[in-house]
Amino acid sequence: MIEVQELTKRYGRTTAVDSLSFTVEPGRVTGFLGPNGAGKSTTMRMIVGLDRPTAGTTRVNGKPYPAHRAPLCEVGTLLDAGGLHKGRTAYHHLLALARTHGLGPRRVADVLDLTGLAGVAHRPAGGFSLGMAQRLGIAAALLGDPSVVLLDEPVNGLDPDGVLWIRTLLRDLAAQGRTVLVSSHLMSEMALTADHLLIIGRGRLLADTTVDDLIDGAAGGSVLVRTPDADRLRHLLTAAGASVADTDDGALRVTGAGAGRIGTTARDHALVLHELTPHRASLEEAYMDLTRTAVEYGGTR
C-alpha cells in the first residue's frame, strides 16, 4: 500500500504539491492523472525518496521508502526510462541492479523474458529506441518482484503491440494482489486499464474515485430520443428539470434525465418511442470537465 499524508513540496515561491493526501490500495490499477505541471512526477519522486517534502509524509507498505532494507523488493519504480548507463548492455544494466539486492542472473533472465527483451539482452542500452528503453525500465522495476509498482508514463514510445502488452501486464500485476500506481496522459488507455483514479491539479487532489463513478458524474452524458410525440415528451421532461434540445434530424437530445426515467415517463403518458440511446461521457470528456480550471499551460482555441 502507498500512503500519502498532507504532502507538500515548494520550490521557492512555487508550490508544486499542496497538502496532498491519498491511499493507493492493492489489487487494482490506480491511474494517477493530471495536467502538465500538476505535480504527478514530483509526488512520485517524493514517494520513493528522490525529493524531500516540504511537509507531510509518504509511506510504502507502512514505512518511509528509505527505511526499507531491500527497497527494490518492496516497490518497483520507473520514473525516467533514460536513467541508465548507455554503454552497458540491457543484461548488465539489470545485473548491476540485481547485485545490490543479492539477486542473481536467473532473475535478470526472467524479467528480460517478461518484457520481451531477451533477444536484445546483450546490445548496448544506449542504442535502444524509446519503446525498448521503456521495456528495460519496466524490467528494472519488476526485478525485485515487488509488491508495489509505481510507473510514470510507461506507455511513452510503445507501439500498439507494446501498449497492449503493458495494459495486460498492469492488470495481471493487480490481479496478483500488488499495488499498482501508473501515471498517463492517454485517457483512452486509462479507460481500458485503470480501476481507480487519482486526479490532481495545481498540486491538489481533485478526485479519488472509480473510473465508472467519474464518468457517470460528468457533464456530457445524454440520451438520444426519437418519438412521434416529441412536443409532449419535451414538455414533460423539461417540467421535471431535464434539458431537451432538438437534433438536426428531428430527434431529441436529453440531458439531466437517464434512459430509464425517460422510458418510464413515456410509458406513464402512453407516448411512443422509436429510439432511446444513452450517450455516456468518455473518460477524456470527464477528465477535461474536471480539470478545466486546473490547467497550467493552456493554449488558445
Secondary structure as GFF3:
##gff-version 3
##sequence-region A 1 301
A	DSSP	beta_strand	2	11	.	.	.	ID=ss1
A	DSSP	beta_strand	14	24	.	.	.	ID=ss2
A	DSSP	beta_strand	28	33	.	.	.	ID=ss3
A	DSSP	alpha_helix	40	47	.	.	.	ID=ss4
A	DSSP	beta_strand	55	60	.	.	.	ID=ss5
A	DSSP	three_ten_helix	65	67	.	.	.	ID=ss6
A	DSSP	three_ten_helix	71	73	.	.	.	ID=ss7
A	DSSP	beta_strand	75	78	.	.	.	ID=ss8
A	DSSP	alpha_helix	90	99	.	.	.	ID=ss9
A	DSSP	alpha_helix	105	114	.	.	.	ID=ss10
A	DSSP	three_ten_helix	118	120	.	.	.	ID=ss11
A	DSSP	three_ten_helix	125	127	.	.	.	ID=ss12
A	DSSP	alpha_helix	130	142	.	.	.	ID=ss13
A	DSSP	beta_strand	148	152	.	.	.	ID=ss14
A	DSSP	alpha_helix	160	175	.	.	.	ID=ss15
A	DSSP	beta_strand	179	183	.	.	.	ID=ss16
A	DSSP	alpha_helix	187	193	.	.	.	ID=ss17
A	DSSP	beta_strand	196	201	.	.	.	ID=ss18
A	DSSP	beta_strand	204	210	.	.	.	ID=ss19
A	DSSP	alpha_helix	211	216	.	.	.	ID=ss20
A	DSSP	beta_strand	222	226	.	.	.	ID=ss21
A	DSSP	alpha_helix	230	239	.	.	.	ID=ss22
A	DSSP	beta_strand	243	246	.	.	.	ID=ss23
A	DSSP	beta_strand	252	255	.	.	.	ID=ss24
A	DSSP	alpha_helix	259	268	.	.	.	ID=ss25
A	DSSP	beta_strand	275	279	.	.	.	ID=ss26
A	DSSP	alpha_helix	283	291	.	.	.	ID=ss27
###
